[in-house]
C-alpha cells in the first residue's frame, strides 16, 4: 500500500550565519534528490519506497507557506556517517538519522498556497485558525484525496 506525505522545510541559517529561507533549503534538497529525516521526525519509520511526497516551505521568508513540488520515495537509507551529508556543510542543522532518496521530482508550475484550500483538505483540524499544526513534526501523512487536490493545483496552468 502506498502512503502520501508532506515534507516540511523551515527557515534556518547557513554555517556562516546568514538567514536561509525554507524555499532555498527545499531547492537544495530537490537538487540533491535527498531529504533528511531526524530522530524526532514524525512518521519517519513508516515511510517506504513508492510513497508519494509533497514538499512544503514553511517559515516567514520569501516563498513560505506553499507546497512547491512532488516526488516519490526511491529509498530510505540509514545515515552511517552524518558528516558526509552535504546539507550539513551548508546549513545549520542536526545530523539526520535517515535520508530519503527521491525520484520523479516535479517542481510545480504554480506553488500551492495552503491557506486558501484549507477547507478542502482532510488533514486540516476542525479549528482552521490552528491550521499550522498540520506541518509540525517535519512530515505529515495525508490522504490520496489531499495529495490529488494539491497536485492538481500545482500542475494547473
OpenMM code with the backbone's topology and positions (N, CA, C; nanometers):
from openmm import Vec3, app, unit

residues = "UNK UNK UNK UNK UNK UNK UNK UNK UNK UNK UNK UNK UNK UNK UNK UNK UNK UNK UNK UNK UNK UNK UNK UNK UNK UNK UNK UNK UNK UNK UNK UNK UNK UNK UNK UNK UNK UNK UNK UNK UNK UNK UNK UNK UNK UNK UNK UNK UNK UNK UNK UNK UNK UNK UNK UNK UNK UNK UNK UNK UNK UNK UNK UNK UNK UNK UNK UNK UNK UNK UNK UNK UNK UNK UNK UNK UNK UNK UNK UNK UNK UNK UNK UNK UNK UNK UNK UNK UNK UNK UNK UNK UNK UNK UNK UNK UNK UNK UNK UNK UNK UNK UNK UNK UNK UNK UNK UNK UNK UNK UNK UNK UNK UNK UNK UNK UNK UNK UNK UNK UNK UNK UNK UNK UNK UNK UNK UNK UNK UNK UNK UNK UNK UNK UNK UNK UNK UNK UNK UNK UNK UNK UNK UNK UNK UNK UNK UNK UNK UNK UNK UNK UNK UNK UNK UNK UNK".split()
positions = [
    Vec3(0.0836, -0.1190, 0.0000),
    Vec3(0.0000, 0.0000, 0.0000),
    Vec3(0.0881, 0.1254, 0.0000),
    Vec3(0.0554, 0.2181, -0.0853),
    Vec3(0.1301, 0.3429, -0.0969),
    Vec3(0.0731, 0.4472, -0.0007),
    Vec3(0.1618, 0.5223, 0.0643),
    Vec3(0.1214, 0.6329, 0.1500),
    Vec3(0.1629, 0.7645, 0.0855),
    Vec3(0.1072, 0.8722, 0.1363),
    Vec3(0.1383, 1.0074, 0.0895),
    Vec3(0.1824, 1.0914, 0.2077),
    Vec3(0.2827, 1.1750, 0.1835),
    Vec3(0.3359, 1.2586, 0.2912),
    Vec3(0.3653, 1.3997, 0.2403),
    Vec3(0.3615, 1.4936, 0.3327),
    Vec3(0.4118, 1.6280, 0.3075),
    Vec3(0.5402, 1.6423, 0.3875),
    Vec3(0.6507, 1.6729, 0.3181),
    Vec3(0.7789, 1.7010, 0.3822),
    Vec3(0.7856, 1.8511, 0.4081),
    Vec3(0.8356, 1.8900, 0.5227),
    Vec3(0.8360, 2.0308, 0.5621),
    Vec3(0.9786, 2.0848, 0.5710),
    Vec3(1.0038, 2.1917, 0.4979),
    Vec3(1.1298, 2.2664, 0.5092),
    Vec3(1.1009, 2.3933, 0.5889),
    Vec3(1.1954, 2.4338, 0.6724),
    Vec3(1.1790, 2.5563, 0.7512),
    Vec3(1.2984, 2.6484, 0.7311),
    Vec3(1.2784, 2.7766, 0.7626),
    Vec3(1.3873, 2.8726, 0.7556),
    Vec3(1.4982, 2.8299, 0.8518),
    Vec3(1.6211, 2.8607, 0.8180),
    Vec3(1.7338, 2.8263, 0.9047),
    Vec3(1.8470, 2.9265, 0.8822),
    Vec3(1.9669, 2.8900, 0.9206),
    Vec3(2.0858, 2.9719, 0.8979),
    Vec3(2.1899, 2.8901, 0.8237),
    Vec3(2.2730, 2.9608, 0.7494),
    Vec3(2.3860, 2.8942, 0.6860),
    Vec3(2.4942, 2.8740, 0.7920),
    Vec3(2.5950, 2.7947, 0.7605),
    Vec3(2.7048, 2.7746, 0.8555),
    Vec3(2.7823, 2.9043, 0.8783),
    Vec3(2.7638, 3.0018, 0.7888),
    Vec3(2.8301, 3.1319, 0.8037),
    Vec3(2.7422, 3.2342, 0.8753),
    Vec3(2.6228, 3.1926, 0.9185),
    Vec3(2.5362, 3.2798, 0.9969),
    Vec3(2.4314, 3.3566, 0.9195),
    Vec3(2.4239, 3.3414, 0.7893),
    Vec3(2.3232, 3.4124, 0.7095),
    Vec3(2.1884, 3.3417, 0.7196),
    Vec3(2.0798, 3.4183, 0.7167),
    Vec3(1.9450, 3.3611, 0.7167),
    Vec3(1.9211, 3.2930, 0.5822),
    Vec3(1.8592, 3.1749, 0.5860),
    Vec3(1.8296, 3.0981, 0.4659),
    Vec3(1.6816, 3.0626, 0.4683),
    Vec3(1.6114, 3.0911, 0.3587),
    Vec3(1.4675, 3.0642, 0.3534),
    Vec3(1.4401, 2.9153, 0.3341),
    Vec3(1.3222, 2.8752, 0.3743),
    Vec3(1.2805, 2.7361, 0.3566),
    Vec3(1.2801, 2.6982, 0.2090),
    Vec3(1.2497, 2.7949, 0.1236),
    Vec3(1.2492, 2.7681, -0.0212),
    Vec3(1.3903, 2.7344, -0.0712),
    Vec3(1.4911, 2.8031, -0.0185),
    Vec3(1.6299, 2.7719, -0.0550),
    Vec3(1.6693, 2.6330, -0.0041),
    Vec3(1.6270, 2.5995, 0.1176),
    Vec3(1.6553, 2.4672, 0.1744),
    Vec3(1.5905, 2.3600, 0.0871),
    Vec3(1.4621, 2.3789, 0.0562),
    Vec3(1.3902, 2.2810, -0.0257),
    Vec3(1.4537, 2.2674, -0.1632),
    Vec3(1.4920, 2.3792, -0.2248),
    Vec3(1.5549, 2.3744, -0.3576),
    Vec3(1.6862, 2.2956, -0.3529),
    Vec3(1.7643, 2.3148, -0.2477),
    Vec3(1.8889, 2.2396, -0.2321),
    Vec3(1.8606, 2.0901, -0.2213),
    Vec3(1.7626, 2.0551, -0.1398),
    Vec3(1.7281, 1.9138, -0.1209),
    Vec3(1.6734, 1.8526, -0.2500),
    Vec3(1.5943, 1.9294, -0.3236),
    Vec3(1.5414, 1.8817, -0.4520),
    Vec3(1.6566, 1.8578, -0.5499),
    Vec3(1.7485, 1.9511, -0.5560),
    Vec3(1.8639, 1.9374, -0.6457),
    Vec3(1.9466, 1.8135, -0.6111),
    Vec3(1.9623, 1.7852, -0.4828),
    Vec3(2.0385, 1.6689, -0.4367),
    Vec3(1.9572, 1.5394, -0.4443),
    Vec3(1.8249, 1.5524, -0.4616),
    Vec3(1.7315, 1.4377, -0.4594),
    Vec3(1.7356, 1.3634, -0.3262),
    Vec3(1.7665, 1.4367, -0.2198),
    Vec3(1.7779, 1.3796, -0.0856),
    Vec3(1.7013, 1.4658, 0.0149),
    Vec3(1.6353, 1.3995, 0.1082),
    Vec3(1.5649, 1.4723, 0.2144),
    Vec3(1.6004, 1.4077, 0.3478),
    Vec3(1.6551, 1.4855, 0.4424),
    Vec3(1.6937, 1.4284, 0.5720),
    Vec3(1.5735, 1.4076, 0.6635),
    Vec3(1.5809, 1.3017, 0.7415),
    Vec3(1.4830, 1.2757, 0.8468),
    Vec3(1.5612, 1.2649, 0.9771),
    Vec3(1.5162, 1.3371, 1.0765),
    Vec3(1.5870, 1.3432, 1.2038),
    Vec3(1.5232, 1.2477, 1.3045),
    Vec3(1.5926, 1.2234, 1.4133),
    Vec3(1.5486, 1.1254, 1.5132),
    Vec3(1.4055, 1.1512, 1.5614),
    Vec3(1.3645, 1.2757, 1.5726),
    Vec3(1.2309, 1.3062, 1.6225),
    Vec3(1.1261, 1.3296, 1.5151),
    Vec3(1.1598, 1.3080, 1.3899),
    Vec3(1.0659, 1.3348, 1.2812),
    Vec3(0.9483, 1.2382, 1.2854),
    Vec3(0.8293, 1.2959, 1.2841),
    Vec3(0.7069, 1.2170, 1.2840),
    Vec3(0.7000, 1.1331, 1.1559),
    Vec3(0.6464, 1.0140, 1.1631),
    Vec3(0.6203, 0.9233, 1.0502),
    Vec3(0.7446, 0.8675, 0.9818),
    Vec3(0.8637, 0.8958, 1.0309),
    Vec3(0.9849, 0.8547, 0.9601),
    Vec3(0.9982, 0.7033, 0.9466),
    Vec3(0.9467, 0.6291, 1.0424),
    Vec3(0.9598, 0.4835, 1.0377),
    Vec3(0.8567, 0.4171, 0.9473),
    Vec3(0.7557, 0.4914, 0.9056),
    Vec3(0.6509, 0.4363, 0.8190),
    Vec3(0.6818, 0.4572, 0.6706),
    Vec3(0.7730, 0.5457, 0.6395),
    Vec3(0.7986, 0.5828, 0.5010),
    Vec3(0.8717, 0.4717, 0.4267),
    Vec3(0.8307, 0.4502, 0.2992),
    Vec3(0.8850, 0.3380, 0.2227),
    Vec3(0.8923, 0.3725, 0.0738),
    Vec3(0.9755, 0.2988, -0.0001),
    Vec3(0.9828, 0.3203, -0.1451),
    Vec3(0.8440, 0.3134, -0.2090),
    Vec3(0.8210, 0.4043, -0.3040),
    Vec3(0.6923, 0.4114, -0.3729),
    Vec3(0.5952, 0.5099, -0.3117),
    Vec3(0.6183, 0.5514, -0.1867),
    Vec3(0.5304, 0.6510, -0.1248),
    Vec3(0.5467, 0.7839, -0.1970),
    Vec3(0.4368, 0.8587, -0.2046),
    Vec3(0.4374, 0.9879, -0.2739),
    Vec3(0.4600, 1.1011, -0.1741),
    Vec3(0.5286, 1.2053, -0.2226),
    Vec3(0.5678, 1.3179, -0.1386),
    Vec3(0.5234, 1.4498, -0.1986),
    Vec3(0.4910, 1.5437, -0.1110),
    Vec3(0.4759, 1.6843, -0.1469),
    Vec3(0.5753, 1.7607, -0.0614),
    Vec3(0.6271, 1.8700, -0.1132),
    Vec3(0.7288, 1.9470, -0.0413),
    Vec3(0.6732, 2.0851, -0.0066),
    Vec3(0.6661, 2.1108, 0.1235),
    Vec3(0.6096, 2.2342, 0.1777),
    Vec3(0.7197, 2.3235, 0.2321),
    Vec3(0.7123, 2.4516, 0.2004),
    Vec3(0.8049, 2.5515, 0.2534),
    Vec3(0.7340, 2.6291, 0.3635),
    Vec3(0.7785, 2.6110, 0.4853),
    Vec3(0.7226, 2.6841, 0.5982),
    Vec3(0.7995, 2.8129, 0.6198),
    Vec3(0.7909, 2.8649, 0.7397),
    Vec3(0.8676, 2.9843, 0.7732),
    Vec3(0.7988, 3.1128, 0.7328),
    Vec3(0.8785, 3.2208, 0.7285),
    Vec3(0.8235, 3.3539, 0.7042),
    Vec3(0.8901, 3.4260, 0.5880),
    Vec3(0.9942, 3.3685, 0.5333),
    Vec3(1.0686, 3.4373, 0.4284),
    Vec3(1.0051, 3.4149, 0.2919),
    Vec3(1.0665, 3.4622, 0.1881),
    Vec3(1.0160, 3.4517, 0.0517),
    Vec3(0.9829, 3.3072, 0.0150),
    Vec3(0.8654, 3.2870, -0.0453),
    Vec3(0.8235, 3.1545, -0.0891),
    Vec3(0.7639, 3.0682, 0.0207),
    Vec3(0.7423, 3.1261, 0.1381),
    Vec3(0.6928, 3.0489, 0.2523),
    Vec3(0.5446, 3.0169, 0.2397),
    Vec3(0.5047, 2.9164, 0.3166),
    Vec3(0.3657, 2.8734, 0.3305),
    Vec3(0.3052, 2.8235, 0.2001),
    Vec3(0.3872, 2.7515, 0.1238),
    Vec3(0.3360, 2.6951, -0.0008),
    Vec3(0.4008, 2.5598, -0.0285),
    Vec3(0.3293, 2.4802, -0.1056),
    Vec3(0.3797, 2.3498, -0.1489),
    Vec3(0.4353, 2.3692, -0.2889),
    Vec3(0.5618, 2.3318, -0.3070),
    Vec3(0.6317, 2.3681, -0.4297),
    Vec3(0.6648, 2.2526, -0.5235),
    Vec3(0.6510, 2.1277, -0.4768),
    Vec3(0.6934, 2.0159, -0.5613),
    Vec3(0.6330, 1.8849, -0.5127),
    Vec3(0.6438, 1.7846, -0.5996),
    Vec3(0.6074, 1.6479, -0.5635),
    Vec3(0.7248, 1.5569, -0.5974),
    Vec3(0.7236, 1.4384, -0.5388),
    Vec3(0.8292, 1.3402, -0.5643),
    Vec3(0.7797, 1.2042, -0.5180),
    Vec3(0.8625, 1.1039, -0.5417),
    Vec3(0.8357, 0.9678, -0.4958),
    Vec3(0.9581, 0.9197, -0.4188),
    Vec3(0.9348, 0.8411, -0.3154),
    Vec3(1.0470, 0.7841, -0.2408),
    Vec3(1.1070, 0.6698, -0.3227),
    Vec3(1.2358, 0.6799, -0.3492),
    Vec3(1.3093, 0.5721, -0.4145),
    Vec3(1.3642, 0.4769, -0.3083),
    Vec3(1.4299, 0.5345, -0.2051),
    Vec3(1.4873, 0.4556, -0.0951),
    Vec3(1.4833, 0.5383, 0.0320),
    Vec3(1.4809, 0.4688, 0.1449),
    Vec3(1.5016, 0.5313, 0.2753),
    Vec3(1.6240, 0.4604, 0.3335),
    Vec3(1.7311, 0.5374, 0.3570),
    Vec3(1.8569, 0.4761, 0.3997),
    Vec3(1.9033, 0.5321, 0.5341),
    Vec3(1.9659, 0.4452, 0.6135),
    Vec3(2.0284, 0.4882, 0.7386),
    Vec3(2.1494, 0.5746, 0.7063),
    Vec3(2.1682, 0.6773, 0.7854),
    Vec3(2.2863, 0.7624, 0.7697),
    Vec3(2.3955, 0.7065, 0.8594),
    Vec3(2.4926, 0.6466, 0.7986),
    Vec3(2.6022, 0.5838, 0.8736),
    Vec3(2.7071, 0.6871, 0.9162),
    Vec3(2.7336, 0.7823, 0.8271),
    Vec3(2.8336, 0.8866, 0.8559),
    Vec3(2.7689, 1.0235, 0.8365),
    Vec3(2.7107, 1.0800, 0.9420),
    Vec3(2.6425, 1.2086, 0.9284),
    Vec3(2.7304, 1.3190, 0.8691),
    Vec3(2.8605, 1.3143, 0.8923),
    Vec3(2.9490, 1.4188, 0.8398),
    Vec3(2.9547, 1.4190, 0.6878),
    Vec3(2.9124, 1.3101, 0.6245),
    Vec3(2.9152, 1.3030, 0.4787),
    Vec3(2.7912, 1.3659, 0.4150),
    Vec3(2.6945, 1.4101, 0.4943),
    Vec3(2.5716, 1.4703, 0.4427),
    Vec3(2.6028, 1.6122, 0.3947),
    Vec3(2.5858, 1.6356, 0.2634),
    Vec3(2.6218, 1.7648, 0.2027),
    Vec3(2.5498, 1.8820, 0.2682),
    Vec3(2.4271, 1.8635, 0.3084),
    Vec3(2.3493, 1.9718, 0.3677),
    Vec3(2.4162, 2.0273, 0.4933),
    Vec3(2.4821, 1.9416, 0.5683),
    Vec3(2.5466, 1.9856, 0.6927),
    Vec3(2.6669, 2.0751, 0.6667),
    Vec3(2.7186, 2.0722, 0.5450),
    Vec3(2.8314, 2.1584, 0.5099),
    Vec3(2.7848, 2.3006, 0.4767),
    Vec3(2.6533, 2.3175, 0.4483),
    Vec3(2.5991, 2.4473, 0.4079),
    Vec3(2.5091, 2.5133, 0.5116),
    Vec3(2.4255, 2.4308, 0.5796),
    Vec3(2.3221, 2.4848, 0.6668),
    Vec3(2.3369, 2.4312, 0.8086),
    Vec3(2.2984, 2.5152, 0.9061),
    Vec3(2.2968, 2.4697, 1.0449),
    Vec3(2.1811, 2.3725, 1.0618),
    Vec3(2.2123, 2.2541, 1.1078),
    Vec3(2.1116, 2.1505, 1.1196),
    Vec3(2.1620, 2.0407, 1.2106),
    Vec3(2.0702, 1.9638, 1.2637),
    Vec3(2.1081, 1.8440, 1.3374),
    Vec3(2.1508, 1.7376, 1.2374),
    Vec3(2.2182, 1.6360, 1.2839),
    Vec3(2.2553, 1.5244, 1.1971),
    Vec3(2.1332, 1.4357, 1.1756),
    Vec3(2.1024, 1.4042, 1.0502),
    Vec3(1.9869, 1.3176, 1.0238),
    Vec3(2.0177, 1.1730, 1.0609),
    Vec3(1.9119, 1.0976, 1.0908),
    Vec3(1.9283, 0.9546, 1.1164),
    Vec3(1.8941, 0.8728, 0.9921),
    Vec3(1.8094, 0.9292, 0.9061),
    Vec3(1.7706, 0.8647, 0.7808),
    Vec3(1.7735, 0.9670, 0.6687),
    Vec3(1.7909, 0.9192, 0.5466),
    Vec3(1.7806, 1.0054, 0.4284),
    Vec3(1.6826, 0.9412, 0.3320),
    Vec3(1.5939, 1.0231, 0.2787),
    Vec3(1.5050, 0.9778, 0.1726),
    Vec3(1.5735, 1.0095, 0.0409),
    Vec3(1.5890, 0.9090, -0.0428),
    Vec3(1.6345, 0.9311, -0.1800),
    Vec3(1.5087, 0.9449, -0.2639),
    Vec3(1.4967, 1.0597, -0.3318),
    Vec3(1.3752, 1.0910, -0.4065),
    Vec3(1.3946, 1.0684, -0.5564),
    Vec3(1.2849, 1.0320, -0.6209),
    Vec3(1.2813, 1.0179, -0.7659),
    Vec3(1.1517, 1.0830, -0.8154),
    Vec3(1.1371, 1.0933, -0.9463),
    Vec3(1.0167, 1.1546, -1.0059),
    Vec3(0.9873, 1.2918, -0.9459),
    Vec3(1.0894, 1.3700, -0.9240),
    Vec3(1.0726, 1.5029, -0.8650),
    Vec3(1.0155, 1.5971, -0.9711),
    Vec3(0.9102, 1.6670, -0.9332),
    Vec3(0.8481, 1.7639, -1.0234),
    Vec3(0.8202, 1.8926, -0.9465),
    Vec3(0.8863, 1.9995, -0.9862),
    Vec3(0.8611, 2.1300, -0.9245),
    Vec3(0.7332, 2.1849, -0.9864),
    Vec3(0.6424, 2.2297, -0.9025),
    Vec3(0.5131, 2.2774, -0.9504),
    Vec3(0.5257, 2.4036, -1.0350),
    Vec3(0.4461, 2.4099, -1.1377),
    Vec3(0.4335, 2.5304, -1.2194),
    Vec3(0.3783, 2.6440, -1.1338),
    Vec3(0.2833, 2.6097, -1.0480),
    Vec3(0.2195, 2.7056, -0.9581),
    Vec3(0.2356, 2.6572, -0.8145),
    Vec3(0.3260, 2.7153, -0.7370),
    Vec3(0.3324, 2.6766, -0.5959),
    Vec3(0.1934, 2.6914, -0.5331),
    Vec3(0.1560, 2.5965, -0.4497),
    Vec3(0.0211, 2.5928, -0.3931),
    Vec3(0.0214, 2.6552, -0.2540),
    Vec3(-0.0421, 2.7703, -0.2432),
    Vec3(-0.0594, 2.8344, -0.1133),
    Vec3(-0.1631, 2.7532, -0.0355),
    Vec3(-0.1310, 2.7142, 0.0852),
    Vec3(-0.2163, 2.6236, 0.1612),
    Vec3(-0.3390, 2.6931, 0.2187),
    Vec3(-0.3210, 2.8120, 0.2675),
    Vec3(-0.4309, 2.8799, 0.3378),
    Vec3(-0.5623, 2.8844, 0.2577),
    Vec3(-0.5623, 2.9171, 0.1276),
    Vec3(-0.6896, 2.9245, 0.0535),
    Vec3(-0.7596, 2.7894, 0.0320),
    Vec3(-0.6891, 2.6781, 0.0496),
    Vec3(-0.7515, 2.5474, 0.0233),
    Vec3(-0.7763, 2.4660, 0.1504),
    Vec3(-0.7584, 2.5247, 0.2660),
    Vec3(-0.7710, 2.4524, 0.3929),
    Vec3(-0.9014, 2.3750, 0.4051),
    Vec3(-1.0115, 2.4368, 0.3685),
    Vec3(-1.1429, 2.3731, 0.3854),
    Vec3(-1.1601, 2.2498, 0.2973),
    Vec3(-1.0793, 2.2366, 0.1933),
    Vec3(-1.0885, 2.1223, 0.1028),
    Vec3(-1.0070, 2.0026, 0.1512),
    Vec3(-0.9178, 2.0229, 0.2469),
    Vec3(-0.8231, 1.9187, 0.2868),
    Vec3(-0.8700, 1.8404, 0.4095),
    Vec3(-0.8582, 1.7069, 0.4001),
    Vec3(-0.8931, 1.6187, 0.5118),
    Vec3(-0.7984, 1.6344, 0.6296),
    Vec3(-0.6730, 1.6720, 0.6031),
    Vec3(-0.5708, 1.6747, 0.7088),
    Vec3(-0.5795, 1.7971, 0.7990),
    Vec3(-0.6669, 1.8903, 0.7685),
    Vec3(-0.6763, 2.0128, 0.8496),
    Vec3(-0.7605, 1.9911, 0.9746),
    Vec3(-0.7258, 2.0584, 1.0820),
    Vec3(-0.8071, 2.0482, 1.2040),
    Vec3(-0.9406, 2.1195, 1.1834),
    Vec3(-1.0382, 2.0844, 1.2650),
    Vec3(-1.1694, 2.1485, 1.2521),
    Vec3(-1.1620, 2.2979, 1.2831),
    Vec3(-1.0711, 2.3373, 1.3720),
    Vec3(-1.0497, 2.4782, 1.4025),
    Vec3(-0.9432, 2.5304, 1.3053),
    Vec3(-0.9875, 2.5915, 1.1960),
    Vec3(-0.8955, 2.6335, 1.0903),
    Vec3(-0.7964, 2.7404, 1.1344),
    Vec3(-0.8222, 2.8073, 1.2458),
    Vec3(-0.7250, 2.9060, 1.2927),
    Vec3(-0.5971, 2.8368, 1.3419),
    Vec3(-0.6019, 2.7061, 1.3618),
    Vec3(-0.4864, 2.6279, 1.4076),
    Vec3(-0.4252, 2.5468, 1.2933),
    Vec3(-0.4433, 2.5904, 1.1691),
    Vec3(-0.4013, 2.5118, 1.0530),
    Vec3(-0.2522, 2.4820, 1.0497),
    Vec3(-0.1710, 2.5641, 1.1093),
    Vec3(-0.0263, 2.5435, 1.1072),
    Vec3(0.0181, 2.4143, 1.1736),
    Vec3(-0.0650, 2.3579, 1.2614),
    Vec3(-0.0264, 2.2346, 1.3313),
    Vec3(-0.0090, 2.1175, 1.2352),
    Vec3(-0.0682, 2.1247, 1.1172),
    Vec3(-0.0544, 2.0122, 1.0247),
    Vec3(0.0890, 1.9961, 0.9756),
    Vec3(0.1706, 2.0998, 0.9915),
    Vec3(0.3084, 2.0936, 0.9442),
    Vec3(0.4108, 2.0763, 1.0565),
    Vec3(0.3655, 2.0554, 1.1792),
    Vec3(0.4577, 2.0291, 1.2898),
    Vec3(0.5121, 1.8879, 1.2771),
    Vec3(0.6341, 1.8676, 1.3164),
    Vec3(0.6918, 1.7343, 1.3198),
    Vec3(0.7712, 1.6951, 1.1972),
    Vec3(0.7792, 1.7831, 1.0972),
    Vec3(0.8655, 1.7577, 0.9816),
    Vec3(0.8055, 1.6787, 0.8682),
    Vec3(0.7132, 1.5861, 0.8976),
    Vec3(0.6491, 1.5044, 0.7942),
    Vec3(0.5038, 1.4829, 0.8341),
    Vec3(0.4131, 1.5081, 0.7427),
    Vec3(0.2705, 1.4885, 0.7685),
    Vec3(0.2154, 1.3862, 0.6702),
    Vec3(0.1517, 1.2827, 0.7209),
    Vec3(0.0853, 1.1846, 0.6340),
    Vec3(-0.0486, 1.2424, 0.5906),
    Vec3(-0.0803, 1.2260, 0.4613),
    Vec3(-0.2059, 1.2791, 0.4084),
    Vec3(-0.2774, 1.1733, 0.3244),
    Vec3(-0.4031, 1.1985, 0.2969),
    Vec3(-0.4855, 1.1064, 0.2184),
    Vec3(-0.4544, 1.1183, 0.0690),
    Vec3(-0.4977, 1.0195, -0.0071),
    Vec3(-0.4865, 1.0261, -0.1533),
    Vec3(-0.5612, 1.1480, -0.2062),
    Vec3(-0.6779, 1.1756, -0.1482),
    Vec3(-0.7590, 1.2896, -0.1921),
    Vec3(-0.6834, 1.4207, -0.1733),
    Vec3(-0.6251, 1.4405, -0.0555),
    Vec3(-0.5475, 1.5631, -0.0303),
    Vec3(-0.4303, 1.5732, -0.1270),
    Vec3(-0.3596, 1.4625, -0.1478),
    Vec3(-0.2461, 1.4629, -0.2405),
    Vec3(-0.2921, 1.5044, -0.3799),
    Vec3(-0.4026, 1.4483, -0.4258),
    Vec3(-0.4525, 1.4784, -0.5602),
    Vec3(-0.4992, 1.6230, -0.5739),
    Vec3(-0.5671, 1.6749, -0.4728),
    Vec3(-0.6133, 1.8147, -0.4757),
    Vec3(-0.4935, 1.9082, -0.4899),
    Vec3(-0.3934, 1.8874, -0.4079),
    Vec3(-0.2768, 1.9754, -0.4083),
    Vec3(-0.1975, 1.9604, -0.5390),
    Vec3(-0.1778, 1.8382, -0.5831),
    Vec3(-0.1027, 1.8146, -0.7081),
    Vec3(-0.1703, 1.8801, -0.8273),
    Vec3(-0.3019, 1.8653, -0.8374),
    Vec3(-0.3748, 1.9262, -0.9491),
    Vec3(-0.3567, 2.0776, -0.9515),
    Vec3(-0.3613, 2.1405, -0.8342),
    Vec3(-0.3412, 2.2852, -0.8283),
    Vec3(-0.1983, 2.3234, -0.8664),
    Vec3(-0.1014, 2.2436, -0.8279),
    Vec3(0.0380, 2.2720, -0.8581),
    Vec3(0.0714, 2.2607, -1.0052),
    Vec3(0.0035, 2.1695, -1.0745),
    Vec3(0.0321, 2.1497, -1.2163),
    Vec3(-0.0585, 2.2283, -1.3088),
    Vec3(-0.1645, 2.2875, -1.2549),
    Vec3(-0.2589, 2.3616, -1.3412),
    Vec3(-0.1919, 2.4857, -1.3996),
    Vec3(-0.2359, 2.5237, -1.5154),
    Vec3(-0.1782, 2.6424, -1.5807),
    Vec3(-0.2764, 2.7561, -1.5849),
] * unit.nanometer
topology = app.Topology()
chain = topology.addChain("A")
for resn in residues:
    res = topology.addResidue(resn, chain)
    for name in ("N", "CA", "C"):
        topology.addAtom(name, app.Element.getBySymbol(name[0]), res)
